Amino acid sequence: MPAPRMRTTPLPGIGVKYDLTTREHRHLSVVAHRDGARTVSVYRTDDPDECAQSLRLTGAESASLIDALMPSHHSANLLHTTDLGLVAERIELSATSHWNGRVLGETRIRTDTGASIVAVLRRSGAVPSPTPDFRLGGGDTLIVIGTREGVEAAAAILGRE
């Protein structure tokens, strides 16, 4: 069975849109809003550009749905950020980002926002726990964890061009 196709689109000031095309060629999307809410949309089979139904979920409803979609055999030792009052977000650096080519420590993300960059995703693979001397590049996706306010502040810093 082929892997599902997922496309991610940053929506500045709103959040991130995730588009999924299933193995049955069905199109659905999830908009992850910065306030923790989610909008789930399912598109028509005869016109994949036309939305058939859309549902907006609160942060708590989204967390419940995520729990329902997780495998039933998940480990009790795994921590879920929603249980801790934290959020995790993917933030993509554009090629024109002020931080393109600069080292992570220059962003002062942890010092100024309290949020932490716990990994960087690149085409060449994931870099877990990047050090302050890690050089950022346009197209990098940074995994940021912190309070909602801290992650929003980090996104504002990282979005600087």
N, C-alpha and C positions, 0 to 999 in steps of 0.2 A: 504494500500500500504506500503511495507516495506521501511525503510529508506535507502537511498543510502549508499554504503560502501565507505569510504574515508580512504586512507592510506597516511601517511606523511613520507617522507624519507629525512633527512638532506643530502645535497650534499656539503661537506666541500670545501670552496673556490669558489663554484658556486652559491649556494642558497638552495632552498628546492623544492623537487618534491612532487606533490600531485597526487595520483592515485585515480580515481573514477570508480567504477563499478556501472552502472545504473541498474534500475529495469528490464531492457530488456537485462541485462548481457553484455552490451557494455562497453568497457574499453577505458578511455581517461585519459590523464595526462596533468598536467601543471607544467612546471619548472619555478619557480619564481627566476630569476637571481638576484644577489646582485645589479646589476646596474639599476634595475627597469624593465628590459625587461621581457617578458614571452614567453615561447615556449609551444604552445598547440599542442598536438599530439593525433590523433584518431587511434585506432588499429583495425585490420581486425576482422570481426565476426567469420570467419572460422579458424583464428589463432590469438588469443588475445595477443600473444607475438610479433606479427609482425605489425609494424607501417604502416598504410595505407597512412597517410598524417600528415605533421607537418607544423606548421606556427609560425614564430617568430614575436612577436609584440613588439614595443617600449613601454617605460613606458607610454607615452601619449596615444598610441593606446590601451594599457591595461586598462587605466583609463576610456577611452570611452566605451570599452566593458563592464567593470564592471558597469558603469552607465546604460548601456542598459539592463543588466541582473537584475538590482535592481527592486523591485516592484515599479510600477508607483505611488503608494500612499505614498511613503516615505515622512518623515517629512522634511520640509525646515529648521527646527532647527538643524537637524543632520549635524555635520561637517564631511567632507570627507578629510582625510589627504592629498590627492593629491591636493586639492584646496588650501591647506596651505603651500605647498612645503615640507611636512613631509612624512615620510614613517613609516609604522607599520610592524613589522616582528615578527614571532614566532621563538624563539631560544631555542632549547632543550638542557638541561644539561645531559651529559652522566653520567653513574654510576661511571666512573673513573675521573670525573671532579675534578679539584682542589677545586672547590666551593662546592662540595657535603658535606653537614653537616655544612657549614659555614653560617654566617649571611649575609644578603643582603648588609648591609652597608660596609662590608669589600671589596666588589667589587669596590667601588668608581666609579660606572658607571656614575651617574649623574655629579659628580664633574669632572671626567676625560674626558668624552665624550659629555656631554650636553644632552644625550639621557636619557629617563626615562623608568623604568620598571613599567608598569601600572597595570599588573596583572600576576599572576602565575597560570598555569593550572596544576592540579594534578588529579590522578584517583579519589580522594575523592571529587573533585569539584574545582571551581575557587576561587582564593583568590584575590579580587580586591584591588588595592592600598596597596601593601605590605609595611610594615614599615621597617626601617633599621635593626631592630632586628629580622626580619623574617628569619627563618632557611631554606636554600635551600636544595634540595635533588636531587639525580640522577633520571632522568626521568621527572623532572619538565620541563614544557614548559613556558618560560618567554615571555610575550608580551612586546616588546620594541618599543617605539615611539621616533622619533627624525629626524634630517636631515639624508640624505643618509650616509654621512660621519660619523656622530655620531653613527648610528645604526651599521655600519660596524665595527667601533672601539669597540663598546660594544660586538659584536659577537666575535671579536678576543679575548677580555678579558674573555668572558664567555666560550670560546672554550678551554681555558687553561687546560691542564691535569696535 
